Amino acid sequence: MFSRKSSFVLALAAGLLLAGCSNGPDTTTIANGGIVVNGDNVALHGTGGTEAFLDATGRLVIDGHDVAVDAKQQELLKQYYRSARAVREHGVATGKAGAAVAVQSLKNAATHVTGGDSEQADARLDAATQRIDQETSKICMDIQQIRVAQKGLASSLAAFQPFATIIDGDDDDCSKGS
C-alpha cells in the first residue's frame, strides 16, 4: 500500500506527466515529439526531418505524398493510429486519476488531523492510487501496440524506415513494470 506522502508524490507526478505530454486541449506528444496526436490527426516525426500523417482508415502520407500500402500494412497503420489515440485518452484518464489522488490526499490529511476514521480514509486513498496504476498500465499497453505496429511496418514498408525507431525498447516492457 502507498503511504500518504508517496500518494501525494504519485499524484503530483501524474499531473506533471499529463502536463508535459499535452500541447493544448486536443494535442498530445509521445516519444519526445516523435508522435503527435492532435484531435483526429496522428503525425509522425522521423529521422532527417521526415514527416508522416496517419488516419483512421490506414492511409499514410509521407512528406505530402500518399504511400501505397497493402492490406496487412494498412491494418498495421490502423493499429498504430488507434494505439496513439489511446495513449492520449488513457493519459487524460491518468491525469484525472492523479487529481483524484491529490484531492483524496488532502481529505485524508484532514481526517487524520481531525481524528476521523483514518483507516477508512487510508482505504479510499489506496483505492484512488490503484486507479493511477490501472490507467498507466493501459498507456504502457498502448505503447506496446504502437511498437508492434512500428516493427511490422518497418520490416515490410521501405518508406516507413525514417519512423522505425520512434518507439524503442522491448516488447515486454509493461510486464517488467516500466
Buried (B, 14 or more C-beta within 10 A) or exposed (E): EBEBEEBBBBBBEBBEBBEEBBEEEEBBBBBEEBBBBBEEBBBBBBEEEBBBBBBEEBBBBBEEEEBEBEEEBBBBBBBBBBBBBBBBBBBBBBBBBBBBBBEBBEBBBEBEEEEEEBEEBBEBBBEBBBBBEEBBBBBBBBBBBBBBBBBBBBEEBEBBBBBBEBBEEEEEBBEEEE
